[in-house]
């Protein structure tokens, strides 16, 4: 397995999915639920989200071909989307890119089962995560690179499951300040990676070639 690709994918998925932020939202939505219900919600939500992201990992190229989207365009667009997410993370703003909006959270509070909405979609398998999966797997140069990306994805999903189960203790331990620090540090790393994706997309598009 290619360690460098694994680490890049790991950082990208961690930032795009945001397990720490999701844990906070999950704790708020399940504050009145029993530990057994939290286990069921977390397990079901992570399994559904993992299935969705694996679908885009294996069929991302087919989807791109179906809509006539080039890899260069995907790299550029995905880089821009991830850059916007990283800016939100650095400035501690919340948007629909990595999580649920305020309106979606309000609707979720009235639901008995939050495992599908909003946990699986859009918290875990949101636009940022889906874009990152397609971007990283479509850009794989070899089977080992592809499996390195998938391994990173599974690690982050497993971490997300653990953090969901420990959501309330983590929230009490880190507090708002601690979670903001983690989010900002990861946001800076994601900003650098997203800019590199944009550079790679523009370079591979050939629009800057001088005749």
DASULWO-V373170 format. One line per field, one symbol per residue. psi: psi as a letter, one per 20 degrees, with the letter a starting at -180 (. if undefined). burial: + if it has 16 or more other ideal C-beta (glycine too) atoms within 10 Angstrom, else -. A space follows every 50 residues. Layout:
psi=???
burial=???
This chain:
psi=pogghghghggghgghgmhgghhggghhhkhjqqhghggggggggggggg gghhghghjggggghhjkprhgggggghggghghghghghjlqpajhiaq rhhhhghhhiqhojhgpjggpjggmaggggggggghhhjpirhhgghggh ggghghhggggghghkgghgghghrggghhggggghhgghggghhhgggh gggihjijpp.
burial=-+--++-++++++++++++++++++++-++-------+--++-+++-+++ -+++-++--+---+------++-++++++++++-++++++---+--++++ ---++--+-----++-++++++++++++++++++++++++----++++++ +++--++-+++-+++-++-++--+----+--++--++-+++-++--++-+ +----------
